[in-house]
Amino acid sequence: MYAGEPGSGAGKGGGGGGAIREAGGTFGKMEAAREDEYFYKKQKEQLSNLKGHLDKEISFHQEQIKRHEDAIRRHKEQMSTINSDK
């Protein structure tokens, strides 16, 4: 993906990220590594949040299923009561 190493200076795949990264060298590489780490942690946090949200959604829908099953059972009981009254 990169033409050169990230943080190795402008025009080599690591440029355009500020004065330190454009200068290249060790500081540019360290800055590129920090940036990669930041985005890795950010992505990990976002995935964790997504999993938490999906867990809540699953719980909600499971509760809705339970309520609907209870309603179906009640309606079937009412139907059997109506049919037995005949």
Sequence and secondary structure as in RCSB ss.txt:
>XXXX:A:sequence
MYAGEPGSGAGKGGGGGGAIREAGGTFGKMEAAREDEYFYKKQKEQLSNLKGHLDKEISFHQEQIKRHEDAIRRH
KEQMSTINSDK
>XXXX:A:secstr
  SS TTS TTTTS SS HHHHH HHHHHHHHHHHHHHHHHHHHHHHHHHHHHHHHHHHHHHHHHHHHHHHHHHH
HHHHHHHHHT 
